[in-house]
Structures are given as structure tokens and as C-alpha cells.
């Protein structure tokens, strides 16, 4: 597992479920690899999370947060970028090591600019959905 993947994986419960663009990913390794897989064609990305809500119920929690994401294809052409807005829906559980995500789903609510995934390498299929 790549170093960046490991940074994501430590926040996911062992058999956690993630989803974005209609894809379902199960387990730490699949979920942790998602950003690398989906963002590999971009030179730079910037993701802003805001309006986080969390409802606690003992050792479980559920919540949402809003996301604005900017994806730059080529630093030499900064006006060409793929943008998206989304709402993350998540559930967590408290474990002996702390809070871990058990379910995370991104609901894309809008896009603008260059189509998302325009920067993926040739032959690398864009996520469905």
C-alpha cells in the first residue's frame, strides 16, 4: 500500500464501505486507493470541506459535509480545471483506537469547467455513474 493510501486507510474500519460515481469499494485497501486512482490525471487538486454535521448515538455517529473540489490538469494552463461540488454522507464507529469511518459516500451535486476525468491517462476508464 502506498504511503498516501496508508494515511487514508488508518481512518477506515476494516470492512468499511465507500462509494463515489456509482462505484462501491469495500475494505481499507480499496477505499484508500480511491483518491490515487480517481485523481491520478490531475497535476494538482484542492478540496474544501465545510458545513460538517455529526449526530452522535453512543459509540456510533452519522453525518454529512459539503465539498468543493478543484482539479487542475496542467499548471501551465491554470484556467483549465475540472470543478465539482458534493455532499459526503458518512457513518463512523468508536473503536479502542478511536473513531473510524464505516461508510462514506460522495454525492456529486454539480460540476463546472473541464469535464471531470478529462485528465485520466489514455485507456484508464473514468468511474461510472
Number of C-alpha atoms within 10 A of each C-alpha: 10 10 8 12 18 14 12 16 22 14 18 24 19 15 15 22 21 24 18 18 13 12 12 13 21 16 16 23 19 17 21 24 18 18 13 12 14 18 16 14 19 21 12 14 14 10 12 11 14 11 10 12 12 14 11 13 9 8 10 16 18 18 15 19 17 19 21 18 15 21 24 21 22 15 12 8 9 10 12 15 22 21 20 18 20 18 19 19 18 19 20 23 19 14 11 5 8 9 16 20 24 23 20 23 21 20 17 17 12 10 16 12 13 16 13 20 19 14 22 17 12 8 6 12 10 15 13 8 8
